[in-house]
Amino acid sequence: MQDRTKAYIAESVGTFALVFIGAGSICLNEYTGHGLGLLGIAIAQGLMLSVAVSATAGISGGHLNPAITFGFFILGKMDRNLALRYAGAQLLGATLAAFSLRWVFAEHVWRPALLGTPDLAPDVTTIPGIFLEAILSFLLVFAFWGTLVDGRAARIGGFGIGLTLCAGTLVGGPLTGAALNPARAFGPALASGHWSSHLVYWIGPLLGGGAAAFLYSNFLMQEEGGGTAGALH
């Protein structure tokens, strides 16, 4: 099997895992009468991202997020076709995960939870929502470059990235849902039919992720190609 095919499969499976556990924890919170809570959801998402990135980093770079792939693209580390295929694999994995959750949970459970689809709080408007998603995505992608791409980093796999998602969920979850990942928003939105404020979850993460990649690669990176999480060429 060609390396690129392996990479696409890894990106789909890794993103499937993130969305199945992330959105699934929100559905489970509804099922248990909100017994899981924000902390439980944050831990579930963070742990799953940690393991998924660690498991796929050596195969595909462990992007699992169009915002991370976008950063590699704008820096010229991935060509357009490869970046689009990575994003397509991520969106496919997220969609399969969301429809799997729709099959697992009864409608009276997943519908009130919007199948885990992120949305803005009633008092959060579009621009502040984009701003918050951009900041939290910046921190997530910065952690990706600092702990996985940079050759000087300690080899802790994806756990620094997962912890960043956990922390971001604790801060942004009640306000925007803290998707920090367009695929994480897209899959559940498609399966649930809930598209409210959906562009927030593309614009914010792409802006924040692109800025973090640009800053780290151009001003903080010492050695090119030192880490394991680059892209296939």
N, C-alpha and C positions, 0 to 999 in steps of 0.2 A: 504493500500500500504506500502510495506517495506521501511524503512528509506533509504536503499541504492538505491532503485529504484527512490525514490524522489530526492536523491542527483544527480543521473545521469541525470534526467530530468532537474534539476536546472542548472547543468553544461552546458547542451546542449543549453537551452534557454538563459542563460546568455552570453555564447560565441556567439550564434546567434546574440544577440542584439549588442554586441561589433563589430562584423565583418560587420553586415548589416549597422550600422551607420558609422563605421570607413572607410570601403571600399566604402560605399555609398557616403560619403562626398567627396571622391576623384573623383568618377564618376560625382557627382553633380558639382564639380569644373570644370570638362571638359564641362559639359552641359551648364554652365553659362558663358563659355569663360574665365575661371579662375577668376571669380568674388568672389569665396569663399576665395581663398588664403590659405596659410599655416596656418595662425592664426585661420581661420574658421575651417579648418580640425582638428587642434590640439584641439580646444575647443570642437568640436563635439565628438571626440574620448574620451577626458577626461571626459566630462559630462556623456557619456553613460557608461563608465567603472565605474564611481562613483556610478551610480544608479544600475547597474547590480550587482556589488559586494555587495552593501548594501542589495539588494533584495534577494540574494542567500546565504549570509554569514551564516544565521541561519539554512539553509537546508543542504548545501554541504560544507560550509567553504568558498564559493565564490572564488574558485581558478581561473576558466575561462582561464587557461593558463597552458600548459604542463610544462613550466619552474617552475611555483609555485608548481605544483604537484610533479615534479622531486625533489624539495628540501625536501618535506615531505618524499618522498621515501628514499632518501639517508640518511636521519636522522633516519630511522626506524619507522617513525610515520605513515606510510602506508605500507601495504605489496604489493608485486609486482602485484598481480592480481587486487587489488583495484586501484592502481596507473594506470595500463593499462586501466582499465574501465573508470576511470576519463578522461584520455587522449583521449580515444576513443569517449567519450561523447562530449568532447570539439571539436575534429576534425569533428564530425558529425554536430554539431551546426554551425561551421564555414563553412562547405561545403554547408549546406542548405541555409545559408545566402548568400553565393556567387552566387549560382545558382538562388536564388530569385532576386538578383540584375541584373543578366544577363537577366532575364525575364522582369524586370521593365524598364531597360535602353535599348535604341536602340543600335545596334551593332556599329554604327558610333560614339557613345558616349563612350561605355565601352571599346571598343578595344583600342583606343589611350591611355586611362587611365589604360590599362591592368587589368581592373576590380578591381582596387585598389591593385593589387599585388605589394608588395614591391620589389624594385630592387636597385642595386648599381648605384650611379652616375657614369658617364663615367670615371672620374678621381679617383674613389675609387676602389681599388683592393680588393681581397678576404680577406686577412689577416687584413688590417685596418677595413674592413667592419665587420668582426667577432669581432674585438676588440671593436668597437663602440657599436655594438649590445650587447656585453657582459657587458660593463660598464653601459649602459642605463638600461639593464635588471637587473643588480645588484641593481641599485637605485630603480627600480620599486618593486622588491621583498623585498628589505630592508624596503621600505615603507609599504609593505603588512604586514610584521612581526611586524614592529614598531607601526603601527596604528590599526591593526586588531587582531593579534595573542597575542601580549603581554598584559597580564592582567592589567598592570599598565597604559596602554594607555587611553587617553580620547576617549570616544565613539563617533567617528565621522563617523562611517560606512565606506564606501569605498571612501570617498571624498579625503582623503590624497593620496590614490592610483591613483585616477583619475587625480588629479592635477599633480602627478609625470609623468603620461603618457602624459599629455598635454605639460609639460615642455620638456620631452624627444622628443616629436614630433617636437617641435620648433627647437631643436638642431639637431636631427638626421634625420628628415624628408627629407631634400634635399639631404642627403648623402647616406642613406641606406633605407629610407622609414620608419625607426623607428618602425618596427613591434613589437619587444620586446616580441614576443609571437609566437611560432611555428604554432599554430592553425590559427592565424591571417594571416600568410603567406600561409599556406597550402590550406585553402578553396578557396581563389581567384585564386591561382596558378592552382588548379585542374579545376576550372570552366573556366578559361581563356586559359589554356594550356601553360602558361608562367612560365617556371621553371628555368629561369636564376638565377644563384647564390643561388639557393634555400637552399643549406646546410648552408649558412651563417645564415639563420633564424632559424635553429635548433641548430647549434653548439654554436653560440654566446649567445642566451638566456638561454640555458641549463647550460653553463659554468657560466655565470653571476648569474643566479638564484640560482644555486646550491651553489655558493660561498657565496651569501648573506644569504641564509638559514643556512648554516653551521656556519657562523660568528655570526649571531644573536642568534641562538639557543644555541651555545656553550659558547659564551663569554658575551652576553648582556642580555639574558633572565634571569629573576629572579625567576619566578614561572612557572612551567610546567602546561599546560592546563588551563591557566588563561583566555585566550581569547575565542572568539566565532568561530574562523576560523580554527580550527583544522580539522582533517580528521576523517571520520567514521572508526571504527575498527570492 
